Amino acid sequence: MAIYYGLRFEEQPEKVKSTIRELAKSKGLHQYKMELKEDDRCYLITPILID
């Protein structure tokens, strides 16, 4: 199992972000940050492993 942080996750208050990260670590979940990448024809949202 894993948790994926959306593109707007960084806009959340620090207390919310740290609580979610700590909970994910305590449950042994892999953590991914979604990153927007631009291609010639489209935009791609790609998960990047952060744990």
N, CA, C and O atoms as a Tinker XYZ file with bonds, in Angstrom:
   204  protein
     1  N      0.837000   -1.177000    0.000000    73     2
     2  CA     0.000000    0.000000    0.000000    64     1     3
     3  C      0.884000    1.244000    0.000000    63     2     4     5
     4  O      2.049000    1.198000    0.393000    81     3
     5  N      0.309000    2.341000   -0.445000    73     3     6
     6  CA     1.062000    3.591000   -0.544000    64     5     7
     7  C      0.128000    4.783000   -0.360000    63     6     8     9
     8  O     -1.094000    4.663000   -0.449000    81     7
     9  N      0.739000    5.930000   -0.104000    73     7    10
    10  CA    -0.011000    7.183000   -0.033000    64     9    11
    11  C      0.579000    8.114000   -1.086000    63    10    12    13
    12  O      1.797000    8.222000   -1.225000    81    11
    13  N     -0.292000    8.777000   -1.817000    73    11    14
    14  CA     0.118000    9.698000   -2.874000    64    13    15
    15  C     -0.289000   11.115000   -2.486000    63    14    16    17
    16  O     -1.461000   11.386000   -2.226000    81    15
    17  N      0.687000   12.010000   -2.449000    73    15    18
    18  CA     0.407000   13.416000   -2.131000    64    17    19
    19  C      0.111000   14.147000   -3.431000    63    18    20    21
    20  O      0.912000   14.134000   -4.366000    81    19
    21  N     -1.048000   14.782000   -3.475000    73    19    22
    22  CA    -1.467000   15.504000   -4.677000    64    21    23
    23  C     -0.656000   16.765000   -4.922000    63    22    24    25
    24  O      0.180000   17.157000   -4.107000    81    23
    25  N     -0.918000   17.386000   -6.052000    73    23    26
    26  CA    -0.177000   18.575000   -6.475000    64    25    27
    27  C     -0.334000   19.736000   -5.501000    63    26    28    29
    28  O      0.542000   20.598000   -5.429000    81    27
    29  N     -1.432000   19.776000   -4.753000    73    27    30
    30  CA    -1.690000   20.891000   -3.836000    64    29    31
    31  C     -1.348000   20.565000   -2.383000    63    30    32    33
    32  O     -1.663000   21.344000   -1.483000    81    31
    33  N     -0.714000   19.436000   -2.152000    73    31    34
    34  CA    -0.377000   19.024000   -0.787000    64    33    35
    35  C      0.504000   20.051000   -0.092000    63    34    36    37
    36  O      0.312000   20.321000    1.093000    81    35
    37  N      1.462000   20.626000   -0.800000    73    35    38
    38  CA     2.382000   21.594000   -0.205000    64    37    39
    39  C      1.679000   22.874000    0.249000    63    38    40    41
    40  O      2.247000   23.641000    1.026000    81    39
    41  N      0.465000   23.114000   -0.217000    73    39    42
    42  CA    -0.292000   24.300000    0.185000    64    41    43
    43  C     -0.970000   24.116000    1.549000    63    42    44    45
    44  O     -1.503000   25.073000    2.110000    81    43
    45  N     -0.948000   22.907000    2.071000    73    43    46
    46  CA    -1.603000   22.613000    3.343000    64    45    47
    47  C     -0.766000   23.137000    4.508000    63    46    48    49
    48  O      0.448000   23.288000    4.373000    81    47
    49  N     -1.399000   23.415000    5.648000    73    47    50
    50  CA    -0.647000   23.851000    6.835000    64    49    51
    51  C      0.388000   22.790000    7.241000    63    50    52    53
    52  O      0.168000   21.593000    7.054000    81    51
    53  N      1.506000   23.240000    7.791000    73    51    54
    54  CA     2.596000   22.334000    8.159000    64    53    55
    55  C      2.141000   21.252000    9.138000    63    54    56    57
    56  O      2.591000   20.110000    9.047000    81    55
    57  N      1.261000   21.596000   10.065000    73    55    58
    58  CA     0.766000   20.607000   11.036000    64    57    59
    59  C      0.022000   19.472000   10.331000    63    58    60    61
    60  O      0.177000   18.310000   10.706000    81    59
    61  N     -0.766000   19.787000    9.335000    73    59    62
    62  CA    -1.502000   18.774000    8.572000    64    61    63
    63  C     -0.517000   17.881000    7.822000    63    62    64    65
    64  O     -0.627000   16.656000    7.866000    81    63
    65  N      0.446000   18.496000    7.133000    73    63    66
    66  CA     1.425000   17.722000    6.356000    64    65    67
    67  C      2.242000   16.795000    7.249000    63    66    68    69
    68  O      2.429000   15.624000    6.919000    81    67
    69  N      2.730000   17.310000    8.378000    73    67    70
    70  CA     3.571000   16.488000    9.245000    64    69    71
    71  C      2.773000   15.341000    9.867000    63    70    72    73
    72  O      3.294000   14.237000   10.023000    81    71
    73  N      1.519000   15.597000   10.221000    73    71    74
    74  CA     0.672000   14.542000   10.791000    64    73    75
    75  C      0.446000   13.425000    9.777000    63    74    76    77
    76  O      0.539000   12.248000   10.125000    81    75
    77  N      0.156000   13.773000    8.549000    73    75    78
    78  CA    -0.071000   12.769000    7.505000    64    77    79
    79  C      1.207000   11.986000    7.231000    63    78    80    81
    80  O      1.161000   10.765000    7.081000    81    79
    81  N      2.341000   12.669000    7.163000    73    79    82
    82  CA     3.625000   11.981000    6.920000    64    81    83
    83  C      3.974000   11.026000    8.054000    63    82    84    85
    84  O      4.416000    9.904000    7.808000    81    83
    85  N      3.778000   11.467000    9.300000    73    83    86
    86  CA     4.062000   10.615000   10.455000    64    85    87
    87  C      3.155000    9.383000   10.482000    63    86    88    89
    88  O      3.608000    8.282000   10.793000    81    87
    89  N      1.888000    9.571000   10.158000    73    87    90
    90  CA     0.950000    8.457000   10.117000    64    89    91
    91  C      1.357000    7.452000    9.031000    63    90    92    93
    92  O      1.318000    6.242000    9.255000    81    91
    93  N      1.740000    7.951000    7.875000    73    91    94
    94  CA     2.171000    7.069000    6.785000    64    93    95
    95  C      3.406000    6.263000    7.192000    63    94    96    97
    96  O      3.492000    5.069000    6.907000    81    95
    97  N      4.358000    6.917000    7.856000    73    95    98
    98  CA     5.568000    6.219000    8.314000    64    97    99
    99  C      5.234000    5.163000    9.352000    63    98   100   101
   100  O      5.769000    4.055000    9.310000    81    99
   101  N      4.355000    5.500000   10.281000    73    99   102
   102  CA     4.004000    4.553000   11.345000    64   101   103
   103  C      3.280000    3.327000   10.791000    63   102   104   105
   104  O      3.380000    2.242000   11.364000    81   103
   105  N      2.564000    3.485000    9.700000    73   103   106
   106  CA     1.847000    2.369000    9.071000    64   105   107
   107  C      2.704000    1.642000    8.042000    63   106   108   109
   108  O      2.270000    0.642000    7.471000    81   107
   109  N      3.923000    2.139000    7.800000    73   107   110
   110  CA     4.825000    1.495000    6.843000    64   109   111
   111  C      4.418000    1.692000    5.386000    63   110   112   113
   112  O      4.722000    0.859000    4.532000    81   111
   113  N      3.733000    2.792000    5.108000    73   111   114
   114  CA     3.280000    3.062000    3.738000    64   113   115
   115  C      4.365000    3.768000    2.933000    63   114   116   117
   116  O      5.052000    4.650000    3.448000    81   115
   117  N      4.515000    3.381000    1.680000    73   115   118
   118  CA     5.394000    4.126000    0.784000    64   117   119
   119  C      4.725000    5.466000    0.512000    63   118   120   121
   120  O      3.499000    5.552000    0.449000    81   119
   121  N      5.538000    6.519000    0.350000    73   119   122
   122  CA     4.998000    7.854000    0.127000    64   121   123
   123  C      5.475000    8.373000   -1.226000    63   122   124   125
   124  O      6.661000    8.305000   -1.549000    81   123
   125  N      4.540000    8.887000   -2.003000    73   123   126
   126  CA     4.839000    9.423000   -3.320000    64   125   127
   127  C      4.341000   10.858000   -3.428000    63   126   128   129
   128  O      3.264000   11.192000   -2.933000    81   127
   129  N      5.121000   11.687000   -4.068000    73   127   130
   130  CA     4.719000   13.059000   -4.358000    64   129   131
   131  C      4.390000   13.111000   -5.848000    63   130   132   133
   132  O      5.177000   12.665000   -6.683000    81   131
   133  N      3.238000   13.653000   -6.166000    73   131   134
   134  CA     2.852000   13.773000   -7.575000    64   133   135
   135  C      3.530000   15.012000   -8.156000    63   134   136   137
   136  O      3.493000   16.091000   -7.565000    81   135
   137  N      4.147000   14.837000   -9.319000    73   135   138
   138  CA     4.879000   15.923000   -9.952000    64   137   139
   139  C      4.340000   16.130000  -11.368000    63   138   140   141
   140  O      4.111000   15.170000  -12.104000    81   139
   141  N      4.146000   17.379000  -11.730000    73   139   142
   142  CA     3.636000   17.727000  -13.057000    64   141   143
   143  C      4.804000   17.860000  -14.013000    63   142   144   145
   144  O      5.729000   18.637000  -13.777000    81   143
   145  N      4.755000   17.088000  -15.104000    73   143   146
   146  CA     5.796000   17.153000  -16.120000    64   145   147
   147  C      5.160000   17.507000  -17.456000    63   146   148   149
   148  O      4.114000   16.973000  -17.825000    81   147
   149  N      5.807000   18.408000  -18.167000    73   147   150
   150  CA     5.272000   18.870000  -19.447000    64   149   151
   151  C      5.927000   18.103000  -20.595000    63   150   152   153
   152  O      7.149000   17.967000  -20.652000    81   151
   153  N      5.108000   17.615000  -21.487000    73   151   154
   154  CA     5.554000   16.909000  -22.679000    64   153   155
   155  C      5.268000   17.812000  -23.874000    63   154   156   157
   156  O      4.629000   18.852000  -23.718000    81   155
   157  N      5.724000   17.438000  -25.049000    73   155   158
   158  CA     5.450000   18.234000  -26.247000    64   157   159
   159  C      3.957000   18.370000  -26.525000    63   158   160   161
   160  O      3.503000   19.402000  -27.017000    81   159
   161  N      3.206000   17.334000  -26.211000    73   159   162
   162  CA     1.788000   17.318000  -26.545000    64   161   163
   163  C      0.844000   17.351000  -25.352000    63   162   164   165
   164  O     -0.350000   17.598000  -25.521000    81   163
   165  N      1.354000   17.107000  -24.152000    73   163   166
   166  CA     0.447000   17.024000  -23.009000    64   165   167
   167  C      1.198000   17.244000  -21.699000    63   166   168   169
   168  O      2.418000   17.407000  -21.686000    81   167
   169  N      0.464000   17.245000  -20.626000    73   167   170
   170  CA     1.030000   17.305000  -19.278000    64   169   171
   171  C      0.894000   15.924000  -18.644000    63   170   172   173
   172  O     -0.141000   15.271000  -18.779000    81   171
   173  N      1.926000   15.490000  -17.966000    73   171   174
   174  CA     1.900000   14.202000  -17.292000    64   173   175
   175  C      2.056000   14.423000  -15.790000    63   174   176   177
   176  O      2.903000   15.202000  -15.353000    81   175
   177  N      1.243000   13.741000  -15.019000    73   175   178
   178  CA     1.391000   13.781000  -13.565000    64   177   179
   179  C      2.058000   12.468000  -13.178000    63   178   180   181
   180  O      1.493000   11.391000  -13.371000    81   179
   181  N      3.267000   12.570000  -12.628000    73   179   182
   182  CA     4.097000   11.411000  -12.355000    64   181   183
   183  C      4.359000   11.264000  -10.857000    63   182   184   185
   184  O      4.698000   12.246000  -10.196000    81   183
   185  N      4.210000   10.068000  -10.314000    73   183   186
   186  CA     4.526000    9.863000   -8.895000    64   185   187
   187  C      6.040000    9.718000   -8.692000    63   186   188   189
   188  O      6.706000    9.001000   -9.440000    81   187
   189  N      6.577000   10.404000   -7.675000    73   187   190
   190  CA     7.994000   10.342000   -7.319000    64   189   191
   191  C      8.082000    9.808000   -5.885000    63   190   192   193
   192  O      7.480000   10.384000   -4.979000    81   191
   193  N      8.814000    8.729000   -5.672000    73   191   194
   194  CA     8.956000    8.145000   -4.344000    64   193   195
   195  C      9.731000    9.086000   -3.442000    63   194   196   197
   196  O     10.803000    9.561000   -3.818000    81   195
   197  N      9.195000    9.369000   -2.235000    73   195   198
   198  CA     9.880000   10.315000   -1.325000    64   197   199
   199  C     10.245000    9.701000    0.017000    63   198   200   201
   200  O     10.811000   10.398000    0.859000    81   199
   201  N      9.946000    8.426000    0.256000    73   199   202
   202  CA    10.280000    7.868000    1.581000    64   201   203
   203  C     11.510000    7.050000    1.566000    63   202   204
   204  O     11.912000    6.520000    2.601000    81   203
